[in-house]
Amino acid sequence: MRPNGLFGQFVGIFAAWNDTRVTRNALSRLSDHELDDLGLHRGDIDTISRRGRY
């Protein structure tokens, strides 16, 4: 069962925030060489972690 109304919105906002946090932390733990293998730079982490938000 999926929550709805104001509580459902809160749950959705919290889930999006948590996904962003988890992605940012995972990418931050990678070395510069590993990021380069993925075609990323350390400065890209915030942008990449926010992509799936909305």
C-alpha positions in Angstrom: 0.0 0.0 0.0 1.4 3.4 -1.0 1.0 6.3 1.4 -0.9 9.3 -0.1 -1.7 12.9 0.8 0.7 15.0 2.8 2.3 12.0 4.5 2.9 10.4 1.1 4.5 13.6 -0.2 6.8 13.6 2.9 7.8 10.0 2.3 8.5 10.8 -1.4 10.6 13.8 -0.5 12.5 11.8 2.1 13.1 8.9 -0.3 14.5 11.3 -3.0 16.8 13.0 -0.4 18.1 9.6 0.8 18.7 8.4 -2.8 20.7 11.6 -3.5 22.7 11.1 -0.3 23.5 7.5 -0.9 24.6 8.2 -4.5 26.7 11.2 -3.5 28.4 9.1 -0.7 29.1 6.2 -3.1 30.6 8.4 -5.8 32.6 10.3 -3.2 34.3 7.1 -2.0 35.6 6.4 -5.5 39.2 7.4 -6.3 39.9 10.0 -9.0 41.1 7.2 -11.3 37.8 5.2 -10.8 35.8 8.4 -11.5 37.8 9.0 -14.6 37.0 5.4 -15.7 33.4 6.3 -15.5 33.9 9.5 -17.4 33.3 11.7 -14.3 35.2 14.3 -12.4 34.9 15.0 -8.7 33.1 18.2 -9.5 30.3 16.2 -11.3 29.2 14.3 -8.2 26.6 16.8 -7.0 25.1 17.1 -10.4 25.0 13.3 -11.0 23.5 12.6 -7.6 20.6 15.0 -8.2 19.6 13.8 -11.6 17.0 11.2 -10.5 15.4 13.6 -8.1 12.3 14.8 -10.0 
